Amino acid sequence: MGSFSIWHWLVVLLIVVLVFGTKKLKNIGSDLGGAVKGFKDGMRDGASSDAAAPVTPPAGQVTGNAPADKTTIDVEAKQKN
């Protein structure tokens, strides 16, 4: 009583096919397969590019190791109390 037999699963499969149709189930399966493949490719590309690419700060971020532009003035902001 606790486990399902093969006949139970076949009836469930038949009901699912009747409700959704084979074309919709095929589309769902191919979409899911494409998403898994894209995820695996992204993980593989991300791991290889992280190891090979040098670490650079995002554009517009100020770092301390870059030479300052001669036309800018470096000031320190003070808060009013």
N, C-alpha and C positions, 0 to 999 in steps of 0.2 A: 504494500500500500504506500510505502514511503518513496519508492523510486518509480520513475515513469518507464514504461516499456517502449519498444520501437513503434508500436501502433499508436500510442499517445502522441509521439513526436510527428508521425506521418499525418495524423489528423490535424495537428496544429499547423504544420507546413501547408496542408491543403487549404485550410481556412485563410492563412496569410496570403497565399497565392490568389485565392478567390477575391479577397478584399482589395489587395493592392494591384494585382495584375503582374504578369511576368515582365512587361516592358518597364514599369516603374521600379520593380525590384532590381532589374538589370542596371538602370540608370543610377539608382542609389548605390549599388555595389561598385560601379565604375567611378562614381564621384568619391566614394570612400577610399578606393584604391589609389586614385590620383592624389588625394589629400595626403595619404600616408607616404606615397612616393615623394611628393614635394617636400614633406617634412623631413624625410631621411636625407634628401639631396641638400636641403638647407642646413641640416646639422653637419653633414660632411663638409660642405663648402665653408661653413662658419668655423669649423675646427681647423681646417687647413689654412684659411686666410688669417686666422688669429695667430697661428704659429709663424707664418711667413712674413706678415706685414709688420713694419715697425710701428710702435705706438706713437700716434700724433694726436695733439689736442684738437677738439672740434674747431671749426672756423669761427673766428671772432672771439675766441677765448684768449685772455691775456696770460702769458706765462712769464716766469722770471728769467728764463734762459735765453730769450730772444732779445737781440739788440733793439733798443728803443729808437723810435723815429726822432730825428733832430728837431722837428717842428712841434713836437708835443711837450707840454710842461707837466712835470710830475709834482703833484700837490698832495697834501694830506688833509682829509676832511675832518673837521672837528664838530662835535655836537654841542648845541646850546643847552644849558641847564635851565 
